Amino acid sequence: MPERAELPGAPEPEDRVVAHVDMDCFYAACERLREPELRGEPVVVGMGYEPGETIGAVATASYEAREFGVESAMPIEHALQQLPRRADRDPDDEGAPDESGFYRPVDMAFYEETASEVKAILHDAAETVREVSIDEAYLDLTPEGWDGARAAVERLRERIREEVGVVASVGVAPNMSTAKIASDHEKPDGLVVVRPDEVRDFLAPIPVEDLHGVGPVTARTLRERGIETAGDVAGADPVALEREFGERGRELYDRARGRDDRAVEPQGRSKSISSESALEPTEDTGTKRDLVRSLAADVAERARAKDALYRTIGVKVVQPPFDVNTRARSLSGPVDDPDLVEAVALDLLTEFEDSRVRKLGVRVSNLDFTAAEQATIDGWGGPGTTDGADGDAGTAGGDPTDGGQETIDGWSEVEASARGTDEGEGAAARADATSGSPQGTDDSGAERTRHVRWGQTRLPEFADE
């Protein structure tokens, strides 16, 4: 297998410190943010249990629900057999089951909003972050070194718990594949650090189906050949593995031995740059405006550092407890203008002058990394803004020729198209129909947004463990 080319100045693979952050039962955790009374109760998030619907599946199940045999991707009718819905129980029926759970529909707008808060913390904790799904990411913690990595991750997990209200399990290891296995090792709320000299011993007892890139078919084939653990894979003949599984056989052999030379790299260029900050709930206009000025300066500086021009400037206002509002204004062309970012952001904030808020954010989007000259900004100050209350995306309105309005999608960076698994995670792409709001352009050039409802034909990405 050819060696992976390294970027100039990149650390040697054996010197890397990689963290894999995986949110525990993320969708269920989000539902508990809105309904604290669900804490400690069995919670199932999915579709198909509502009256008149017969086809659907479980997107995620809380650990309490899993004790009843409910699992991600399970048909919803099977889940209801394992764990009846609390609302459907008849208290007067002596034969009714004693145990039941709470079922909630998928609300991707809210999950993406919550995920954006988590990802803001991740990007604050590490210079290089690779987001791979709505609820997981890799961080390059090499600058922290092994002595500082544990403390850095403990601070990260504490911030996610305190600032967002959800729980993350984290694995730290010398490479991506081992870090992913480590993050699953002590769920929920786990932290596992595997130093370079501990990798082989850590991996040896891991079941083959838990190896990075092994799906049910490959696991079954390996077990039929008496290979049941990562240690067995590491001790197998690599030539025989290649003969059986092709190039992936050698990859499995390397991963089982703790070899993975992939560097943590972001996936593609950013679609937007944002900065957010929580504050004690306040109605004070001066406090809100001062924070927006600071956030605007930060966003503009980061955009300039990335050589990015922007066509849209927006603000996010979160009112207690989780009422998310987004407003944005599109410009007539791409610009690099920190003063304009501040002016537009403050102007958009005036709508919430008397509102009590708990978090504010500023974002520039519709980025352009190639424009050689800035477009003129004549006409930018039109009244067009878009209401994204409660994180719901709308449809672009107004005159599409004047750059008036833009649809906001909760500021999530989650890709909307069907996305394959991370490198080495198997050949089949996981369907990702709940991953947000695919954007496109109509014939007039106006940006539009749509939501995809999964159910009969496509299922969500079941990475929510």
N, C-alpha and C positions, 0 to 999 in steps of 0.2 A: 504494500500500500504506500503510495507516495507520501512524503512528509509534507505537513502543512507549512506553507510559507509564513514566516513571522514578519510582523511589521518592524521597521527599523526602531531600535531602542526598546522593543517589547521585552518583558522579563522572560527568562528561560522558563519552560514549563514547570521544572521542579521548584522554582522560586515563587510560583503563583500562589495567591490565597484567594479562593473563590467561595462566595456565599450563594446559596440558593434559598430564596425566601418564598415560602408557600403559605398562603392564607388558609386557615383551618375552616372547612365547611363554609366557604365565604358567603354564598348566597343566603344560607340560613343565618349566619352572623349578621348580615345586613338587615334581615327581617327583624332580628332581635334589637337592633338599634332603634327601629321605629316602634317596636312593641316589646318593651323590657319585660313584660309579664311572660314572654315566651322563653326566657332564660331558664334552663334546666328542664324544659319540656321537649318532647320529640317534635321536631320540625321537619317537614318535607316541602321542598320547593320544586314545582313542576307544573305541567299542564295536563289537561284531560280529565280532571276530577270534577269540573264544574258541570252543572245540569246541562244535558244535551250534548256533551262532548264525550266521546268514547275512545279516542285515540290520543295518546300522550305518553310522556315518560318522566321519570324523576331526574331533575337537573342536579340536585344535591340533597343529601339527608344529613341531619345533625347526628352526632355520635349517639345521642339518646335514641334516635329513630333507627340507627343501624343495629342496635341491640335487638330489634324486632325483625331483623333480616331485610330491612329496606336499604337498597343500594342505588348509587348513581346509575343511570341508563336503564333501570328496571321499568318495564311497562307500568303505567300508573295503576292499572287494574290489579296487578300483582301486589303493588305496594299497599293498596287499600285492603287487600286480603290479609296482608301481614300486620298492618297497622290501620285500623278503621279511623276514619276522620272524626275528630271530636264533635264537630257540628252535626254529624249524622247519627250519633249515638242516641238511642232511646232510653232515657233513665228509668222508664217504667217497665222496660223489657228485662226480665230477670235473666234471659239468655244472652243479653248483649255482653260483648267482651268488656272486661274490666279496664283494659288499657286502650288508649287511643292517642292520636297525635294531631297536630295542627298542620294543615296544608295551605300553602300560599302560592299564588301565581308568580311566574318569573317577571321581574321588574328591572329590565336591563338598564334603563336610564338611571335608576337609583343605585344599582350595583356599580355602574361605571363611574358615577359621581364619587361613591365611596372609594373605589379603586384609585381614582385620580388623587385623592388625599393621601392614600398609602404610597403611591408612586412618587408624589412630591417629596415625601420623607426619604424614600430610597435614593432619589437623585440628589438629595441633600447630604446623604451619608456616604456616597461614593461618586467618584468622578466618572466611572464607566458603568453603565447599567444596561443589561439586555432584557427587555420585557418580552416574555414569551406567551403570555396569556393574560386575561383580566386579573388573575389572582396569583401569578408567580413571576419571578424575575431572578436573574443572576446578577451579582455585584462583584466587581473586581476590587478586592480589599488588599491587594498586594502592597500598597503604600503603608498599610497598618502593620504589616509583618505578622508573624504568628503570635508574638507576645501581645500585640494590641488588637488582634482580630476578635477575640472573645468579648473583650470589653466594648468594642465598637458595635458588635451585634447585639449585645445586651442592651445598650443604649437605644439601638434601632428598634428592638422589639418593645421596649418600654414606651418609646414615642408613639409607635403604632397603637399600642393599647390605650395610652392616655389621650392622645390627640384625635384618634379616629374611633376607638371603641371596639376594634376587632383584634383577633389574635393571630400571630404568625408563628409558624414553625420554621426553623432555619438550620441548614446544614452547612458547615464550613469544611473545605477540603482543598487539596492542591489542584483539583480540576473540576470541570463542570459536571461530568457524569457521576463522580463520587459524591459531590456536594448535593446533587439531587437525591441520591439514595439516602444520604445522611439526614436530609430534611424530613424524610418520611419515617425515619427510624424510631422516633419517640413522639409521634403525634398522639394527641394534640398538644399544643403549647410546648413544643420541644426545641432544644438547642443541642446539637451534636457537632463537636469539633473533631475532625480527623486529621491529625498531622501527617506529614509525608511518610514517616517511618511506621505509621499505624495503618496505612491504607490496605495492605494485603491482608492483614489479620482482621480488619474490620469487614472487608468484602467477603472473605472466605465463606462464612455461613449464610450469606444472603441468598434466598431462593432465586432460581434463574428468572422467574417471571418478574422479579423486582429489578433486574439489571436494565440499565439504560438501553432502550432500543429493542427489548424483547417483548413481543406480544403473545397472545394466547397460542397461536399456531406454532411459533418458534419454540415456546416453552414446552408445548406438548411433544414436539419432535426431539428436543433435547432430553426430556425425561424418558422418552422411549429408548434412548441410547444410554441411559443410566447416568445422565448428567443432570444433577438436581440443584446444585448450588454454584455460586460464583467461583468457589474454590475448585469445583469439578471442572468448570470451563477453563479456569486458569491452568489446570493440570492436563487439559486435553491436548491432542495433537492439532496445532494450528492449521496444518495442511488439510487434515480431515475436515475441520470446521469450514475451511474455505471451499472444499469440494462439496460440502453439504449445503452451505448457505451463500456461496459466492463471496464477493468482497466483504459483505457484512459479517461473514464468519470470522475473518481476521479482526474486524472491529470489535466483535463481542469478546474475542480472546484478549485483546488489548484492554478493553474496559474492565474485564474481570480481574486483570492484573494491575488495575489502577493507572492505566496509561490513557491519557486523553490530552492531546496537545492543542485543542481548540482554545483560542483566546476569547475572553468575554468581549464581545463587540456589539454595539447597538445595531438593531435591524433597520437599515435604511436611514434616510434623513428625517429629521423632525418635521411634523406637519404644523406644529405650533410651538410657541415658547410661552410658558406661563409661570407666574409666581403667586403664591397664596400664603396667607397668614391668618391664624386664628387669633381671636382676642376675646376678652371678657365681654359678654353681651352688652352692647351699648347703643344708645341713640345719639350720642354726642357727635355733632357734625364735624367739628374740628378733628376729633380723633380719627374718624373715618377718612376724612380727606388727607390727613397726614400719612396714614397708612397706605392709601392708594398712590400718593406721590412716591413713596418709597418703593412700592411694588412696581410702579411704572418705570422708575429709573433702573431697577434691577433687570426687568424684562428687556428694556431697550439696550442696556449694556451687554446682556447675554446674546441678543440678536446680532449686535455689531461684532461681537467676538466670533460668532459663527459665520460672518459675512452673509447674513440673511437680511433681505428686504421683506417687508410685510405689506399686505393689502388690507388687512382687517385688524381693528383694535377692539377689544372687548373687556368687560368687567364681569365678575361673578360676585353675587351677594348672597350669603347664606344666613337666613333668619332662623332663630330657634324654633323647633329643635333641629329639623333637617329640611327646611324649605329653601330650595336652591333656585335662584333666579340668575339668568344670564342675559346680558345686553351687549350688542356689538354694532359697530359702524364700519362699513366698507369704504375704502378710499378709491380714487379714480385710477390709481396705479400703485406699484410697489415703491415704498419709501424706506428711508432710514432716518428717523427724526424723533429723538427722545422727547423734545418739547411737545411734539404733536401727540405722542403716546400719552403723556401726562394730561394734556388739555382734553383729549377725547375721553380718557378714562374718568376724569373729574366731571365732565359734562354728563356722561352716562350715569354717574353715581347720583346726580341730583334727583333722579326719580325716587331714590331711597333715602333722601335727606332726613326724613322723619321716622325712618324704620329702625327697629332694633335689630342689630346684626351680631353674628358670632364669628363670621369669617368673611374675608374679602380677597379677591383675586383680580389680577390683570393679565390679559393674554394678547399676544399678537399672533396672527395666523395667516393662512394663504401665503406661505413663505415662498420667496423666490431667491434662489441661490445663484442665478445666472445673469440677472439683469445688469447691464453695464451702466445704465443711467437711471436715476430716479424719475419716475413719472411725475408730472405736475400734480399738485394737490388741490388745484382749483376745484371747488365744488364738493370737497370732502365733508363740509359741515352740514349736510342735509339732515333732515329729521329722522331718517330711517333707522330704526332699531328693531330688534326681534325679541319677542317675549319667550323666554325659555323657562318659565316658572316650573318648579318642582323637577327640574332636570329633564323635562320632556322636550324632545325636538319638535319643531313645527315645520312649516313649509315656507320657503323663501317667498316674500311678497314684495309689493311695490314695483316700481319701474325697473326692470333688470338692466336697463341701459345706463342708469345713473349711479350705480354702485350703492344703492340705498340700503338694502337689508340683507342680512345673512342669517342662515339657520345655525343655531348653536346646539351641540350634541352633548352637553354636560362636561365638556373639556376632557373627555376620555381620549387616550391615544390608541385605544384598542382597534385593530383592523377589523373591517366589516366583512371582507370577503372570506370565503371558506379558506381556512388556514391550515397548512400541514403541521405535523409535529415538529419539534425542534430537531436539529441535525442529529441523525442517528437514532431517532425515536421510532423508527419503523417506516415502512414504505407507504402505508395508507394515510391519507390526510384525514384529520378529525374534522367533522362538520362543525361549523361555528356560526350557526344561524342566529344565535342570541348575542353576537358580539358587538351589537351596537347599531350605528346608523350609517349605512353605506352612503357615500356622497357621490353625486354625479353632476353632470351639467346638462341642462335642457337646450333646445335649439337656440334659445335666445342668449345663452351664456350665463344665465342666472344659476347660482349654486342652489342645489336642492338636497334634501335629506329624507330618507325613508327608514322606517323600522321594519325589521324582518321578524315575523312571528313564526316560531318553530312549532312543530307538532306532528303533522301527518307525514311529511316528507324528509325533514331534516331535524336532527337533534342538536342540542347545545354541546359545547366542548366540555367533556366530562373530566376536566383537570381539577375540578373543585373538590379536593380531598382535604 
